[in-house]
Amino acid sequence: MNKTKLAQAIKVKQKANAKKDYYSYVKYTHDDYSYNKHGEFISETINDALCKRDEMMSGKRQVESQYIMLSVPPRHGKSMHISETLPSYVMGKYHKFKVIMTA
């Protein structure tokens, strides 16, 4: 397999992962993303909340309100993960889902 085909195969795999997992989506949409513990924690928290929402909507779990409050130092990825990337992920995955963002 030549380098071009390998790069295309990797991109296809990354795109497929990005549709399933929020952290993969963050890495897919931000080419210059560099790993950090805070970013992974924020992404896992969001992913867990979305999985919980799916369970509530399918009847596997009792419906309840979910709130997430992040207390992370400045320059640790809050804006990129929440304000920039999360709305597009949610609207792409849940077409009828309504998003309200406040700051």
C-alpha positions, 0 to 999 in steps of 0.5 A, a space after each residue: 500500500 503506497 503512502 497516499 492510499 495509507 493516508 486516505 485509509 487513516 483519514 476514513 478511519 478517523 472520520 468514522 471514529 469521529 462520528 462515534 466518540 466526541 474526543 475523536 471528533 475533537 482530534 479530527 476537527 482540529 488538525 493541530 490538536 495536541 493531547 492533554 489530560 484536561 482535554 481528554 477529561 472534558 471530552 470524556 465528561 461530554 461523551 458520558 453525558 451524551 451516552 446517558 442522554 441516549 439511554 434516557 431517550 431510548 427508555 433504558 434509563 429514567 429521564 433526568 436533567 443533566 448539568 455539567 459545570 467545568 472548573 478548569 484553569 485558563 488555557 486548558 481547552 474549555 472554549 475549544 471543547 465546549 464553545 467551538 466543537 461541541 455544538 457542531 458535534 451535537 447538531 451533526 449527531 442529533 439532527 433534532 436536538 436543540 442547543 442553548 449555549 451561555 457564557 
